Amino acid sequence: MKIQELRELSVEELKKRGNELRTEALNLRVQKAAGPLENPMRLRNIRKEVARIETILTERRSKAVTA
C-alpha cells in the first residue's frame, strides 16, 4: 500500500493491517529458515509497510496529545 492509502485508514484498520503484516512476516521467516523464499523482497516490503503504519500511528498519537 502507498502511504496516502494508509493515511486514509482509521486507527483500528491500521492496527489490524499491522497485525496481519506481522503475522505474514513471521510465516515468511519460518519459510526462510526451512529453505529459500519464492519472493525474498516480500519480507523487506512487509517490514517497510509496518514501519509506515507505525509512523502514521505515532503521528496521530502526538496530534491527539497536543490537541
N, C-alpha and C positions, 0 to 999 in steps of 0.2 A: 504494500500500500504506500501511496505517496503521503508526504507529510500533511498536505492540505486535506486529504481524505481522512487522515487520523484526527486532525483538529476538529472536524465536523462531528465526530463521535462523542457521545456522552461519557462521563466518567465511568459509569458502570460498564458500558460497552468496551471502553479502553482496558479496563481491568480484566474483563472476560477475554478479550483478544490477547492480552499479555500472558494470561494463564495458558491459553491454547498454544501460543507460540513456545512457551517454556516447556510444555509437555512434548511438543513436536521436537524441540531441540534435545530433550532428554532421550527420546526414541532414536534420534539420529546419532547421538553419541554412543548409544548402546550398539547400534548397527555398525558404526565405525570401528568399535572395538572387536566386532566379530569379523569384519572384513571391509573391503573398500566400498565407499558410498557411490551410488549411481550419480549423484549430483552433489559434490562436496561444497559447492558455493552456496547451497541452500542453507547450510549451517551458519555460514557467515552472514547471509542476508537476514536470517532469523535474529541473530544477535543484534544486528543494526536496528531492526524494526522494534525489538524490545527496548533498546536504548531510546529510540524516538518516542515510544509510548511513555516511558518513564520520564523523559524530559517534559512532555506535554502535561503529565500529571503533576509534576513538580511546579511547573509554571502556574497551573491552575490553583494549586495549594497556596502558593505565595501571593497570588492575586486575591484569594479569599481572605488571607490573613491581613493584608494591607487595606482591604476594602471595609 
